[in-house]
Amino acid sequence: MRLEWWMYELFFLFFFSSRRRHTRYISVTGVQTCALPIFPLLAATGEAEAAYDSLSEILPEILPTATGRRSSVMQSSVVQWILTQQAEISRALGRQQQAEQHYHEALGNAPGDQYLMRAYADFLLDHNRDEEVLALLGEQTRDTGILLRAAIAARRCGKEALAAPWQTQLESRFEEIRLRGSQPH
């Protein structure tokens, strides 16, 4: 019964984006991390400021509990996710300096996180900071999204010696996807 109630509440949280309902959920369960998935949705549905503020409130609450009840891996993962979301929300709100600060904090917490690296690379590409993209991504091109961003940055920098083989790799990967009958995403 409790799981059904949780799913019902989660449905309403996602589809009605109610800050009041979100606050009520946290007060009922006492578990802030369970409500984390709502924040990207809030940010995308006109409540970016509220989402950012809520993440800012939750972050200090997670840090002390992480040392006692959760492993450092769990803490690192949740903190990194919050910082990355704060960066993306700041970016959407036009607060570029604040976004970059959050990206740097998140990279300090989880330097090899692929989602974070792709998000920060997008930020840098949007600001024509292509050399920094190459420095950030380096040779970590096993991930297709990272490879794509690295190839774009290399091409923009005029580094054809890097861009050409990366483009060939991308073409090969997309061909493999097509041969499997899948669609790239």
Summary of the structure (lengths in Angstrom):
residues: 185
radius of gyration: 19.3
end to end distance: 36.8
largest distance: 60.4
contacts: 526
relative contact order: 0.06
helix: 79%
strand: 0%
